[in-house]
Structures are given as structure tokens and as C-alpha cells.
């Protein structure tokens, strides 16, 4: 019934769109002045004079609006040897702040025996984040959730006392844990010149009653301060009727593109994450494990706190009963929605995948230990932009242009107020009306549009224009109605300053600005497939505007540049007397997704490459999975002769860009599979747990798995940066063993399983064991329909389709 209703609504949308339409919004009201001084945070000033601040609308840095991008990366779920390179990848992707849970049972599994060494070395992780140019937001718990056993609270605490409340015995051990954290971060806090700027207290907290609620959060904040955790910002999660002391902490929000924790075995209705929010910040159910009936503080605190995000899904986990798999568009299309809904801290969970440590027991959340979900014992891939072994997933390329915009222009967006169009969808499931929003301040604005919803097709908009009423004028864009393709999502600038030139509007996304000294500045924009770039400039004489890749025409208030063709040369140049010259570069959608921006040989540069690019230690690092050939376009050009890890060749120019190429010797990495035993029949999946849904099979059932011996060559092959074992299987749950030690596991969901061989001990030859538990045809679990196996009349399936080792090649350019 839901799907039929949605289809009828979409048909109505099609009929309305075919006639052409003008979508209008009144954004002329002045933005209210921010309120400050009522939120009690920690020490905000750093020794160098830099000051962080907060008001009811946005964060500030040295008195200016600040819109950072934050990504979650759990140090204790990742090899310490990889931290430096992985943090550099995050910084290169436009992340400003790295957030991490400090998971209690990862550090004090045995009472009184704290472990801050190796992969648990928080202090080293923070120092490396600082080296990479990242700020740090620590999430101190004591309850984290994080799909961890008992939410991260050690077994010996859970067994002996009440938790998550003002119980004196519990607080004694929390205080000791906080004081240990305080020792680790001492000298690394913002007030000490370090990168630690924020602390999240507890997580998903909505428990009410004596010793609970806002009182408990207040207690925890006081304990954190006494332990030395004095930071500019204190936060709590704001969803699921959270309770906290208003003015003492600030709520952060989130939203996911599906609900892996849900019990449904079919597709869900359209998620709120794809709908612009005008009256609330809470995006539906985010999976809190406790339930509340009272109204949460975040709902009554909206006018007193900024809209900050911490858990917008950059990927989604596969849980046993519901195994979601999201596309890059599923993730990236939510960016215009969050920005257009007023988010002023774009925080992701997870941005980097990982693997659970194994101690006295496995550390995963499971129904056997009272958790709401069953998760893999070791794997915490999360389908994140950066995988557990540093793989750069396709979605990362889709997200970066948005991040670069927030890095360079977030100060313009942050003070802008959300404006609701005249006609909006009735709710998240309403597919009959276009989804868009405007944020404005005075005469400046940004227009945000989303035409993509996971698993629901929205139609093309036919012959549409947007009419935005601002203070003193109305702006209709584009000049002529355009078709907006199904699945499009974007944002456009209105009255955007180009170093003194007024861009009345453009039908392209701003991405970045490069300062070029005497040569002026370069503004980078990204086109959207199917929409021809158009620039309307006010107050510029026609003779001052050159457009090698477009047509220049007079307009009522200035100049119109139409028919701009994206590419790597200058789309237009602005050079009027008395003003600095401005070069405008318009990249195609594909080129923008191949763009990396960072410091290289003393200058901020643009790099466009099909290879995975990031900047580290003043070098450009190019990595390629499977191909030893590299090609990168660089602007501004690098000085000659080129320096690098291998022989580099300059292959001329493409537009403004210098083209650099390199080819490494190809490596053939061998692996073979030999069947050890065939799968045996498995019993029906049990229904149970707190969710009263499918639960992971008992341990004894895994003896019925099919098994193969995987014979490998060297696990540390020469001439490559990494080697990824790729396993293509169909079944229920697969496990990988080094001897009898499980090193990874994976729920089948259609995503290719990869395992970095550098996770194994170095040795000349290696053999691993792969087991695949059969998936029953009657399994009451959700799989994406495009990845559900064809059982062909069989009761179960456990198949290994192929296994290979992919070399990851690397070239360093620079010092």
C-alpha cells in the first residue's frame, strides 16, 4: 500500500512538472542576530591567541563564523601504523575535525589495568591528527554504543553495579576512567595549544528518573572538567528524546539513509534524511537502544543552540537481520539536504571503517549480550568512504566537492537562515512536490535542491525556474527554464562575491578559491550533468569579461555568460580596472569528483586524477588499486625537475593544468583456493533478542560452514604499497582464519569483501582458511533486492565465486 501511494504521488509530480513551473521562496526577511553568552563551555582561548566560540546559530573561530566538517575514525579499531596516512587522507578529503569514541572496554577490559599502548594509544593518535592539520573531538562516553559489547562499558562494571546513572559505585569507576583520559589528553587540549576542541558526553541518552536525565549529564560534565578535560565545546547526541541540562552542553544530530537496526525485511519508506527540515532538527529514529516517552531537551532548545551534526551517515553497516548497501548518490545527495536544513557542523559517522580488537572475548554488539543488534565480531567496515584498510571508496569522490566548499565558503553559509519555499512536500514520503530550500542573509543566498531518494525514483523536473525573493530584489534563475534530470542534487549561489565582482547567480556549485597573489584569484565551480553552466554578473562591463568557453551577452544589470563548457581551462576571466583579476574554472561533474586540493611544494594546488589522491607531509600521494599507470593534472604547475618516488614525466598541458604521468612495473600477486569441506544443512534462523527478529546463529552452527584453504604468495610483496585480498562469495556469514585465529568476518550483502594482507604477520608464504556459512532461502533477513541470491530451488547456498589479490600501487610527488 505504501509503495502504491508513493507511485501515484510520483505520477502527480510528473504531470505537474511537464507543464513547467516557477518554484518560489520568500527569503527577504532579515536574518536574526545571533545570541551568545548563555551556553557554558570550557576554555576557548589558545596560547597563540586563537579563540573558538559558539552562539545560538553557529560556531566561531577568531570571531568569524566557522562551519567545519567532522569525520569519525576509531583509533582503537585501526592499526596504529596506518594512522598517519589515514589521517592525511581525511584531511585531504576536506575533513577539518576527526572525532573518535574512547571506548572504555578497549582500554580497561580488566578492572584497574588500563591499556593506552599500540592501537589504543590515544595520545599518539591525537598528536598525529595535529600533525595532519586536524582538530580532534573526543567522545568520552562512558557509554558509547558504537556497536560495541555493552556499549563499551566493561563486563566487570555491567556485572556488578547499575550503569548510566548517578550511582556512587558506578561514578567512582567512571571518574577513574575520565581521569585516565585526562592524563592522555593533557598538553593536547586547545587551551594548551593542542587540537582537542570538543568532548561528547555519554551517547543517545534519554533515560529519565532519579539520578538520571539532565542531572546525570550534568554530573558527567562536572567529572570531565575535574579530570582535566577542559575544552571549548561540550556536546551530547540530540535524537530520540535526549535529556540534558540546557546551557551546559549542546546537542548534535544525525541521520542515516536506511535503518540497519530496523526489523523490516523489506524496503523502508523514504527516509527523513532526504527531506529538508524546517521545523525540527531530529531526523527520525537513529537507533538509540533505550526508549523514552517524554519530550527531549533538544526539541525545546532549538532557538538557543546551533544546528550541529555528528552522525550523518557517510556509509551504513550491515547488521545480521538487515544488510543495507548504499550507493555514492544515496550518501552524497543528503549533503544539500543537511546544508539546506541549516546544519552548521557537518559530522559523519563513520568516515573511516575499522575492525574490532579481540581481547578476553570479541567486542562486538550482539543479542547474546543483551544488545539490540547482531554485528560482525571483527569487521566494522560501515561501507565508509575510507575502508578498514585505507581503501578509497567511490563515495569519497562524491563528497569532497561539498567539503571543499564548506572549507572555503562555510563562513558565508553559516550565518544564513533557512527559508521555507511556498510549496513543500507534506512529509518525507511525499514524492509529489520538489524538494528544495534556500539559506539567506540579506541579499546573499544559496539554493539547495535534492531529487534523489534511496530506492525511490523521483521524476525529472521539466522546464523549471526558481524565484528567490531577497531583501530589495528578486532573483529568478536560470534565465530560461531548464530540465532538471531525475536524481539530480546540487546547490547554487545567489549574489555571491567573487573578490569584488557580484555574481548575481550561477547554475553551478562553488567548490574552492585559490589565492594567486599578483595573478589574482581562481574560483573553482562544479557543473551538474544535464544543466548548462550559466553566470549572471552585476556591475561588470562586457569588455571586462572574457569567456573562452561560453557566450557573453549584455543583461539588464550587467553581463550574462551562457553556454559555458566545463573543462580544465579558464571558463571566464574577470579583469576590470581597479579590481584584482579573477579566473573562473568550471569543472565537469566527473572532473570535480576527481579533484583533490592540498598543499604541495609550498602552494595550495588542484589535482585531478583517476587515481586516489591525497596530500601528506608536503607530498602528493597517488594510489591505484590494480593499475600501475598514473596520470594527474596539476594546477598551478609544479616546478621542474619533478621530484618523486619514481620517474615522473610531464606530458604537456591540458588547459591550465600541467599533466604528470608515471608507470610502475606491474605485479602479479597469486592466490589459489582449495576446498576443504562442503557446506552442511543449517537449521532455520532463530527469532529472538530485544528486537524479536532474526538473530545470528549459535556458535555450534558454524561447524556446518563450507571451507576453503587460500594459498597466498608473500603477504608483503615488493613493489606495491598494499595488497588486498578480495573474496567474492554468496552465503550468510563468512569468516577468515589465520590458523585458528579469526582475523576478519563479513555478512554477505552484495558488497565485495576486501582484507588487507598487511594485517597478517610478515612471512614468506601464508595460507588462510575461509569459511562460508550457508544462507537459507527462507532466511528472515533483509538483503537489497539486486543482491539477493537466486536459490534455484535449493534450500541454502554457500558458494565461493572467486578470490584474488589486488596490488595497490603508489607514487609520491614532491619532496
C-alpha positions in Angstrom: 0.0 0.0 0.0 2.8 2.4 0.8 4.6 1.8 -2.5 1.3 2.2 -4.5 0.6 5.5 -2.8 4.1 6.7 -3.5 3.8 5.7 -7.1 0.6 7.7 -7.5 2.2 10.7 -5.9 5.2 10.5 -8.2 2.8 10.4 -11.2 1.1 13.5 -10.0 4.6 15.1 -9.7 5.3 14.2 -13.3 2.1 15.7 -14.7 2.7 19.0 -12.7 6.3 19.1 -13.9 5.6 18.6 -17.5 3.7 21.8 -17.7 6.6 23.9 -16.5 6.7 25.8 -13.2 8.3 28.5 -11.2 9.3 27.5 -7.7 9.2 30.4 -5.3 10.5 31.3 -1.9 10.4 34.5 0.1 13.8 34.9 1.7 13.6 38.6 2.2 13.2 38.7 6.0 16.5 39.8 7.8 18.4 37.1 9.5 18.1 37.4 13.3 21.1 38.5 15.2 22.9 35.6 16.9 22.6 35.2 20.7 25.7 34.4 22.7 26.8 34.1 26.3 24.1 31.7 27.5 26.0 28.5 26.7 28.6 27.5 29.3 31.5 25.8 27.6 35.1 25.3 28.6 38.3 27.4 28.0 38.0 28.8 24.4 41.3 30.6 24.0 44.5 29.0 22.8 48.0 30.3 23.7 48.6 31.8 20.3 45.5 34.0 20.6 43.1 31.9 18.6 39.7 31.7 20.1 36.8 29.3 19.4 33.2 30.3 20.3 29.6 29.4 19.9 26.3 31.2 19.7 22.7 30.0 19.0 23.3 29.9 15.3 26.9 28.7 14.5 30.4 28.1 15.8 33.1 30.8 15.5 36.8 30.8 15.0 38.6 34.0 16.0 35.3 35.8 15.9 34.3 34.7 12.4 31.6 32.1 11.5 33.1 28.6 11.2 31.4 25.6 9.5 33.8 22.6 10.0 33.5 19.1 8.5 34.0 16.3 11.0 34.6 12.6 10.4 34.5 9.7 12.8 37.6 7.5 12.9 38.1 5.0 15.7 41.8 4.7 16.5 41.3 1.5 18.6 39.7 -0.2 15.6 42.6 0.6 13.2 46.3 -0.4 13.1 48.5 2.3 14.7 51.0 2.0 11.9 48.3 3.3 9.5 47.1 6.3 11.5 49.4 8.9 10.0 48.5 8.1 6.4 44.8 7.6 7.1 44.5 11.0 8.9 46.3 12.6 6.0 43.6 11.1 3.6 40.9 12.5 5.8 42.4 16.0 5.8 42.9 15.8 2.0 39.2 14.9 1.7 38.2 18.2 3.3 37.7 16.9 6.8 38.7 19.6 9.5 37.9 17.6 12.7 38.4 14.0 13.5 36.0 12.5 16.0 36.6 9.3 17.9 34.9 7.3 20.7 37.2 6.5 23.6 35.7 3.0 24.1 36.1 2.1 27.8 36.3 -1.7 27.4 39.0 -1.2 24.7 41.2 0.4 27.5 40.1 -1.3 30.7 38.9 -4.8 29.9 40.3 -6.0 33.2 39.5 -3.9 36.2 42.3 -1.4 37.0 44.5 -2.5 34.1 44.4 0.4 31.6 46.0 -0.1 28.2 46.9 3.0 26.2 49.5 1.3 24.0 49.7 0.2 20.4 46.4 0.6 18.6 44.9 2.0 21.8 47.5 4.9 22.1 45.1 7.8 22.2 47.8 10.3 22.9 49.8 9.3 19.7 46.6 9.4 17.6 45.8 13.0 18.7 49.4 14.1 18.0 49.2 12.6 14.5 45.9 14.3 13.9 47.5 17.6 14.9 50.4 16.9 12.5 47.9 16.3 9.7 46.2 19.7 10.5 43.1 18.2 12.1 41.3 19.3 15.2 40.0 16.5 17.5 36.6 15.8 19.1 36.8 13.1 21.7 33.6 11.2 22.6 34.3 10.1 26.2 31.2 8.1 27.0 31.2 6.3 29.4 28.5 4.6 27.3 29.4 4.8 23.6 27.1 2.4 21.8 29.4 2.3 18.7 28.1 -1.3 18.0 30.4 -2.4 20.9 29.8 -5.0 23.6 27.7 -3.4 26.4 28.0 -0.1 24.6 31.7 0.0 25.6 31.2 -0.4 29.4 33.4 -3.2 30.7 31.9 -6.5 31.6 33.1 -6.2 35.2 31.1 -2.9 35.6 28.0 -4.2 34.0 28.1 -7.4 36.1 28.5 -5.6 39.4 26.5 -2.3 39.5 23.9 -0.1 37.9 25.1 1.9 35.0 24.2 5.2 33.2 23.0 7.0 36.3 24.2 8.8 39.4 25.1 5.6 41.3 28.0 6.2 43.6 29.8 2.9 42.8 29.4 3.4 39.1 30.5 7.0 39.2 33.7 6.0 41.1 34.8 3.9 38.2 33.7 6.5 35.6 35.7 9.1 37.4 38.8 6.9 37.2 38.2 6.3 33.5 37.8 10.1 32.9 40.9 10.9 34.9 42.8 8.4 32.7 41.5 10.2 29.6 42.6 13.5 31.2 46.1 12.2 31.5 46.2 11.1 27.9 45.0 14.5 26.6 47.0 16.7 29.0 49.1 19.0 26.9 47.0 18.4 23.8 43.9 20.5 24.7 43.1 23.6 22.7 43.9 25.8 25.7 47.3 24.2 25.7 48.0 24.8 22.0 46.7 21.3 21.1 44.0 20.1 18.7 41.4 18.8 21.2 38.5 21.2 20.8 35.4 19.2 21.9 34.1 16.4 24.1 30.9 14.5 23.7 29.4 13.3 27.0 27.5 9.9 27.0 25.6 9.0 23.9 22.0 8.6 22.9 20.9 9.4 26.4 17.2 9.6 27.1 16.9 7.9 30.5 14.6 9.7 33.0 14.1 9.3 36.7 16.1 9.8 40.0 19.8 10.1 39.3 19.2 10.1 35.6 18.2 12.6 32.9 19.7 16.0 32.8 21.1 15.5 36.3 23.3 12.6 35.2 24.7 14.5 32.2 25.5 17.5 34.5 27.3 15.1 36.8 29.4 13.7 34.0 30.3 17.1 32.6 31.5 18.2 36.1 33.5 15.0 36.4 35.1 15.5 33.0 36.1 19.1 33.9 37.7 17.9 37.2 39.6 15.2 35.3 41.2 17.9 33.2 39.0 17.6 30.1 38.6 21.3 29.6 37.6 22.0 26.0 35.8 24.8 24.1 32.8 22.6 23.2 30.7 20.0 25.1 28.1 18.1 23.3 25.5 15.3 23.6 23.6 13.5 21.0 20.2 15.2 20.4 18.0 12.5 19.0 15.4 10.1 20.4 14.1 12.4 23.2 17.5 13.1 24.6 17.7 14.7 28.1 20.5 17.1 29.1 21.0 20.3 31.1 20.2 23.2 28.8 23.0 25.7 28.5 25.6 23.3 29.8 26.0 21.1 26.7 24.9 21.4 23.1 23.1 18.7 21.1 24.4 17.3 17.9 22.3 15.5 15.4 22.4 13.0 12.6 20.5 10.9 10.1 21.0 7.7 8.1 19.9 6.7 4.7 18.4 3.4 5.9 17.9 1.7 9.3 20.2 -1.3 9.6 18.8 -1.7 13.1 15.2 -2.0 11.9 13.4 -5.3 11.9 11.7 -5.0 8.5 12.9 -7.5 5.9 11.7 -5.2 3.0 12.5 -1.8 1.7 11.6 1.1 4.1 9.5 4.2 3.2 11.6 7.2 2.1 13.9 8.3 5.0 13.7 11.7 6.6 17.4 12.2 5.8 16.3 13.0 2.2 13.8 15.7 3.3 14.6 19.3 4.1 13.8 20.1 7.7 12.2 23.5 8.5 10.6 22.8 11.9 12.8 20.2 13.6 16.4 19.0 13.7 15.7 15.4 14.8 15.8 13.1 11.8 13.7 10.2 12.9 14.9 7.1 14.7 18.7 6.9 14.8 18.8 3.6 16.7 19.0 4.5 20.4 18.8 1.3 22.5 16.6 2.9 25.1 13.2 4.3 24.6 11.7 7.5 26.1 8.1 8.9 26.4 8.9 12.5 27.4 9.8 15.3 25.1 13.5 15.7 24.7 15.5 18.8 25.6 16.8 19.2 22.0 13.2 19.9 20.8 12.7 22.7 23.3 16.2 24.1 22.9 16.1 24.9 19.2 16.2 28.6 19.5 19.1 28.5 22.0 21.6 26.2 20.2 23.1 25.9 16.7 22.2 23.1 14.4 25.3 20.8 14.7 25.8 17.4 13.2 27.8 14.4 14.4 26.3 11.3 12.9 25.2 11.8 9.3 25.8 8.5 7.6 28.8 8.5 5.3 28.0 4.8 4.9 25.9 2.2 6.6 26.8 -1.0 8.4 25.4 -4.5 7.6 23.7 -5.9 10.6 22.7 -9.5 10.7 19.0 -9.1 10.2 19.2 -6.1 7.9 22.1 -5.8 5.4 21.9 -2.4 3.7 24.2 -1.4 0.9 24.1 2.3 -0.2 25.4 3.9 -3.4 27.5 7.1 -3.6 24.4 9.0 -4.7 22.5 7.7 -1.7 25.1 9.3 0.6 26.1 12.4 -1.3 22.5 13.5 -2.1 21.9 14.1 1.6 24.6 16.8 1.7 22.5 19.6 0.0 19.6 18.5 2.3 21.6 18.9 5.5 23.3 22.1 4.4 19.9 23.5 3.2 18.3 22.5 6.5 20.7 24.7 8.5 23.4 22.2 9.6 26.5 24.2 10.7 28.8 21.4 11.7 28.8 18.6 9.1 29.7 15.5 11.1 29.9 12.0 9.7 29.7 8.5 11.2 31.7 6.6 10.1 34.2 8.3 7.8 36.8 5.5 8.2 36.0 1.9 8.7 37.9 -0.4 11.1 38.0 -3.8 12.9 37.2 -4.6 16.5 40.1 -5.6 18.7 39.8 -9.1 20.2 40.6 -9.4 23.9 39.2 -11.8 26.5 36.2 -12.0 24.2 35.1 -10.5 20.9 34.0 -6.9 21.4 31.0 -6.6 19.1 27.4 -5.7 19.9 25.3 -8.9 19.9 21.9 -10.1 21.0 23.7 -12.7 23.2 25.0 -9.9 25.4 21.7 -8.0 25.5 22.4 -5.8 22.5 19.6 -4.8 20.1 21.7 -5.8 17.1 24.0 -8.6 15.9 27.1 -7.2 14.2 30.2 -8.9 12.8 32.6 -10.0 15.6 35.6 -8.2 14.0 34.6 -6.2 10.9 33.4 -2.6 11.2 33.6 -1.6 7.6 30.5 0.5 7.7 30.7 0.9 3.9 32.6 4.1 4.9 34.4 6.5 2.4 37.7 5.1 3.7 37.7 1.4 4.3 39.3 -0.5 7.2 42.5 -0.9 5.1 42.6 2.6 3.7 40.6 1.8 0.6 39.2 5.0 -1.0 35.6 4.2 -1.8 33.8 5.8 -4.7 31.6 7.8 -2.4 34.6 9.8 -1.1 34.9 11.4 -4.6 31.3 12.5 -4.5 31.6 14.1 -1.0 34.8 16.0 -1.5 33.5 19.0 -3.6 30.9 19.7 -0.8 33.6 19.6 1.8 35.9 21.9 -0.1 33.0 24.4 -0.4 32.5 24.3 3.4 36.3 24.7 3.9 36.5 27.8 1.7 33.0 29.4 1.9 31.5 28.0 5.1 31.9 31.4 6.8 29.4 32.8 4.2 26.9 30.0 4.7 26.9 29.6 8.5 25.1 32.9 9.3 22.4 32.3 6.7 18.9 31.4 7.8 16.9 28.6 6.4 13.9 29.8 4.3 11.0 27.6 3.5 9.6 27.6 -0.1 6.0 28.4 -0.7 5.2 24.8 -1.6 7.0 21.9 0.1 6.4 18.2 0.4 3.8 17.2 3.1 6.3 14.8 4.6 9.3 12.5 3.9 7.1 10.1 1.9 5.5 12.8 -0.3 7.1 12.5 -3.7 4.6 14.8 -5.4 6.4 18.1 -4.8 10.0 19.2 -5.5 12.5 19.2 -2.5 14.4 22.4 -2.2 15.4 25.1 0.3 17.2 28.4 0.5 19.5 29.8 3.1 19.9 33.6 3.0 21.2 36.6 4.8 20.3 40.0 3.4 20.9 39.9 -0.3 23.1 36.8 -0.3 21.8 33.2 -0.5 22.3 29.7 -1.5 19.7 27.5 -3.2 19.7 23.8 -2.4 17.9 21.0 -4.3 17.6 17.3 -3.9 16.0 14.9 -6.5 17.4 11.7 -5.2 15.9 9.3 -2.6 17.3 5.9 -1.9 15.3 3.2 -3.6 12.6 5.7 -4.8 12.8 7.3 -8.2 11.8 10.9 -8.4 11.0 12.2 -11.9 12.7 14.8 -14.0 11.6 18.4 -13.4 10.5 19.8 -16.8 11.1 23.5 -17.7 11.6 24.8 -14.2 12.9 28.1 -12.8 13.5 29.2 -9.2 12.3 32.6 -8.0 14.1 33.8 -4.8 12.8 37.0 -3.1 15.6 38.7 -1.2 15.9 42.0 0.6 15.5 44.7 -2.1 15.3 42.4 -5.1 14.1 39.1 -6.5 16.3 36.7 -8.4 14.9 34.3 -11.0 17.2 31.6 -12.2 18.2 30.4 -14.6 17.4 32.9 -17.4 15.3 30.4 -19.3 13.5 27.4 -17.8 15.6 24.2 -17.7 15.0 20.5 -17.2 16.5 19.1 -14.0 17.3 15.4 -14.5 15.9 12.7 -12.2 18.3 12.0 -9.4 20.0 15.4 -9.5 21.1 17.2 -6.4 23.1 20.4 -6.1 23.3 23.9 -4.7 23.7 27.2 -6.5 25.0 30.6 -5.3 22.9 33.8 -5.4 24.7 37.3 -5.1 28.0 35.6 -4.5 31.1 37.7 -4.1 33.9 37.0 -6.5 36.6 39.3 -4.9 34.6 42.4 -5.6 32.6 41.1 -8.6 29.0 40.4 -7.8 27.8 37.1 -9.2 24.0 37.5 -9.2 23.6 33.8 -9.7 25.2 30.8 -11.3 23.9 27.4 -12.2 27.0 25.6 -10.9 28.3 24.8 -7.4 31.1 26.8 -5.8 33.9 24.5 -4.8 37.0 26.4 -3.8 39.0 29.6 -4.1 42.8 29.7 -4.7 44.8 32.8 -3.9 47.3 33.5 -6.6 49.0 36.7 -5.4 49.6 39.2 -8.2 47.8 36.9 -10.6 44.6 37.4 -8.6 42.4 34.5 -7.5 40.9 31.4 -9.0 37.4 30.3 -8.2 36.5 26.7 -8.9 32.9 25.7 -9.7 31.4 22.3 -10.5 28.8 21.7 -13.1 25.9 19.2 -12.9 25.3 16.8 -15.7 22.4 17.9 -17.9 22.5 21.6 -16.8 24.5 24.0 -18.9 26.5 26.4 -16.7 25.3 30.0 -16.7 26.7 33.0 -14.9 24.9 36.3 -14.3 27.3 39.2 -13.3 26.1 42.5 -11.9 28.1 45.7 -12.3 30.6 44.3 -14.7 31.2 45.9 -18.1 31.1 43.5 -21.0 34.6 44.4 -22.0 35.9 43.2 -18.6 34.5 39.7 -19.1 36.2 37.1 -21.3 34.6 33.7 -21.8 36.7 31.4 -23.9 34.3 28.5 -23.2 31.0 30.4 -23.3 29.0 33.3 -24.8 29.0 36.8 -23.3 25.9 38.9 -23.7 24.6 42.1 -22.2 22.0 41.7 -19.4 19.7 44.3 -17.7 22.1 44.7 -14.7 25.4 43.6 -16.1 26.6 40.6 -18.1 25.3 37.1 -18.8 27.6 34.3 -19.7 25.8 31.4 -21.3 26.6 28.0 -22.8 29.7 27.6 -20.7 31.5 24.3 -21.5 33.2 22.7 -18.4 36.8 21.8 -18.7 40.4 22.4 -17.4 41.0 25.8 -19.0 39.6 29.1 -17.8 35.8 29.3 -18.4 35.9 33.0 -18.0 38.1 35.7 -16.7 37.1 39.0 -15.0 39.6 41.9 -15.3 38.1 45.3 -14.7 40.0 48.4 -13.8 40.5 48.9 -10.1 39.8 45.3 -9.3 42.0 42.2 -8.9 41.7 39.7 -11.8 39.6 36.7 -11.2 39.8 33.4 -13.1 36.7 31.2 -13.1 37.3 27.4 -13.6 34.2 25.3 -14.3 34.8 21.5 -13.9 32.5 18.9 -15.2 30.8 16.7 -12.6 33.2 13.9 -13.3 36.3 16.2 -13.0 35.0 17.7 -9.8 34.8 14.2 -8.3 38.4 13.5 -9.3 39.5 16.7 -7.7 41.8 16.8 -4.6 43.0 20.1 -3.0 46.0 20.5 -0.7 49.4 21.9 0.0 52.1 20.7 -2.4 55.6 22.2 -2.6 54.7 25.4 -0.7 51.5 26.2 -2.5 47.8 25.2 -2.4 47.1 23.2 -5.6 44.4 21.5 -7.5 45.0 17.9 -8.6 42.6 16.0 -10.9 43.3 12.3 -11.3 41.5 9.0 -11.7 44.0 7.6 -9.1 43.3 8.0 -5.4 45.0 11.3 -4.4 45.9 12.7 -1.0 48.5 15.1 0.4 50.9 14.0 3.2 53.9 15.8 4.6 54.1 18.2 1.7 53.9 15.4 -0.9 51.1 14.4 -3.3 50.4 10.7 -2.9 48.7 8.8 -5.7 47.4 5.3 -5.1 45.9 2.9 -7.6 44.3 -0.4 -6.9 45.2 -2.8 -9.8 46.7 -0.3 -12.3 50.4 0.6 -12.3 49.8 3.6 -14.6 49.3 7.1 -13.1 48.2 10.4 -14.6 47.4 13.6 -12.8 46.6 17.1 -13.9 48.1 19.7 -11.5 47.4 23.5 -11.1 49.4 25.6 -10.5 52.2 23.7 -12.3 54.9 22.1 -10.3 58.5 23.4 -10.7 60.8 21.3 -12.8 62.6 19.0 -12.5 59.9 16.9 -10.8 60.8 15.1 -7.6 59.1 11.9 -6.6 59.3 8.3 -5.6 59.8 7.1 -9.2 60.5 8.6 -12.6 57.8 11.2 -13.4 57.2 12.7 -16.8 55.5 16.0 -17.7 53.1 15.2 -20.6 52.3 18.7 -21.7 49.4 20.8 -20.6 45.6 20.4 -20.6 44.1 23.8 -20.3 45.5 25.5 -17.2 46.8 22.2 -15.8 50.2 20.5 -16.0 49.9 16.8 -16.8 52.2 14.4 -14.9 52.5 10.7 -15.7 54.3 7.7 -14.3 54.2 3.9 -14.8 55.4 1.3 -12.3 56.3 -2.3 -13.1 53.2 -4.4 -13.0 53.0 -7.1 -10.2 51.1 -10.3 -10.4 50.0 -11.5 -7.0 48.9 -15.1 -6.8 46.2 -16.8 -4.7 44.5 -20.1 -5.0 41.6 -21.8 -3.3 41.3 -25.5 -2.4 38.0 -26.8 -1.0 38.4 -28.3 2.4 34.8 -29.3 3.1 31.4 -28.8 1.7 28.6 -27.0 3.5 26.2 -29.0 5.6 22.5 -28.2 6.1 21.9 -25.4 8.6 18.9 -25.0 10.9 16.3 -22.3 10.4 17.4 -18.9 11.7 16.0 -18.2 15.2 13.8 -15.2 16.0 14.6 -13.5 19.3 16.6 -10.8 21.1 15.3 -7.5 22.2 14.1 -6.8 18.6 12.2 -10.1 18.3 13.8 -10.6 14.9 16.4 -12.8 13.2 19.4 -13.4 15.4 22.9 -14.7 14.5 23.2 -18.5 14.6 24.7 -20.1 17.7 28.4 -20.8 17.7 27.9 -24.6 17.1 26.1 -23.9 13.8 29.3 -22.5 12.2 30.7 -26.1 12.0 28.3 -26.6 9.1 30.1 -23.9 7.0 31.8 -24.7 3.7 35.6 -24.2 4.0 38.5 -23.4 1.6 42.2 -23.1 2.1 43.6 -20.0 0.5 47.2 -20.3 -0.5 49.0 -16.9 -0.9 52.3 -15.7 -2.0 54.1 -13.2 0.0 51.9 -11.1 2.3 54.4 -8.2 2.0 55.0 -8.2 -1.8 57.7 -5.8 -3.0 56.9 -3.0 -5.4 53.4 -2.3 -4.1 52.1 -0.2 -1.3 49.5 -2.7 -0.2 47.9 -6.0 -1.2 44.1 -6.5 -0.9 42.7 -10.0 -0.7 39.2 -9.8 -2.5 36.7 -12.5 -1.7 33.6 -12.9 -3.9 31.1 -15.3 -2.2 27.5 -15.9 -1.6 26.3 -17.1 1.7 25.2 -15.9 5.1 28.3 -15.1 7.0 31.9 -15.7 6.0 35.0 -15.8 8.3 38.7 -15.7 7.6 41.2 -17.5 9.8 44.9 -17.4 10.2 45.4 -20.9 11.7 42.6 -20.9 14.3 42.7 -17.1 14.9 39.8 -15.3 13.2 41.2 -12.2 11.5 38.0 -10.9 9.8 34.4 -11.7 9.1 31.7 -10.4 6.8 27.9 -10.5 6.4 27.0 -11.1 2.8 25.2 -8.1 1.3 26.5 -7.8 -2.3 29.5 -5.6 -1.4 32.9 -7.0 -2.3 34.8 -8.1 0.8 38.4 -6.9 1.0 41.1 -7.8 3.5 44.5 -6.1 3.7 47.2 -8.7 3.8 49.4 -6.2 5.9 47.1 -7.2 8.8 48.9 -10.6 8.9 52.2 -11.2 10.4 55.1 -10.9 7.9 56.2 -14.2 6.5 57.3 -15.5 3.1 54.3 -17.8 2.5 50.9 -17.9 4.0 47.8 -20.0 4.0 44.4 -18.8 5.3 41.1 -20.6 5.9 37.9 -19.2 4.6 34.6 -20.5 5.9 31.1 -19.6 4.5 28.0 -20.3 6.5 25.1 -21.2 4.1 22.3 -18.7 3.6 18.9 -20.3 3.8 16.3 -19.4 1.1 13.8 -18.8 3.9 16.2 -16.5 5.9 14.1 -13.7 7.5 16.7 -11.1 6.8 16.8 -8.0 4.6 19.1 -8.0 1.6 19.0 -5.4 -1.2 16.8 -7.0 -3.9 19.5 -6.6 -6.5 21.9 -8.7 -4.4 19.5 -11.4 -3.1 20.8 -14.8 -4.4 18.9 -16.9 -6.9 18.5 -20.1 -5.0 17.1 -22.0 -8.0 15.0 -24.3 -5.8 17.8 -25.1 -3.3 17.2 -24.7 0.4 20.5 -22.9 1.0 23.6 -21.5 -0.7 27.3 -21.3 0.2 29.4 -20.5 -2.8 32.9 -19.1 -3.4 32.8 -17.4 -6.8 36.4 -16.2 -6.9 39.3 -14.9 -4.9 42.2 -12.7 -6.0 44.9 -10.4 -4.6 44.8 -6.8 -6.0 48.1 -4.8 -5.7 47.8 -1.2 -4.7 50.4 0.9 -6.4 51.7 4.2 -5.1 53.6 7.2 -6.5 54.8 10.1 -4.4 55.3 13.5 -6.0 57.2 16.2 -4.1 59.9 16.3 -1.5 
